Amino acid sequence: MSLMSNILAFPVQPVLPSLRRPAALVRAAVAGQAQWRRDRDLRRTLRSDSVPAPGQALARLRADEDRMNAARQEGAADYDLHQHVMLMIAILAESRLAMAQAPGPRLRAIG
């Protein structure tokens, strides 16, 4: 019999609702990751003078993207595809950065 517990403790992390967007929009955002520069692009995307700490901008980015997606679905005249892609790129980049800096054990897939 072992004295070690078979229970793994993982830190609680907020679960964001998943984004379900057209494949072309997601592909454009994934492709844009290669050119993303946080200091330059996040400031421009947020229309801010400073860059927030990692993970701090995610809620605002998601809210802005939700509004942009609603405009896309409604066929609004002021819908800006370029801005929508930039928001998606920022969300992907900020999510990745927040996950990388979160404390706790990391899981990796084997196989």
Protein Blocks (a to p, Z undefined) as FASTA:
>chain_A
ZZbdcbdcdddddddddddddfklmmmmmmmmmmpcfklmmmmmnopabdcdehklmmmm
mmmmmmmmmmmmnopaklcfklmmmmmmmmmmmmmmmmmmpgcdddddeZZ
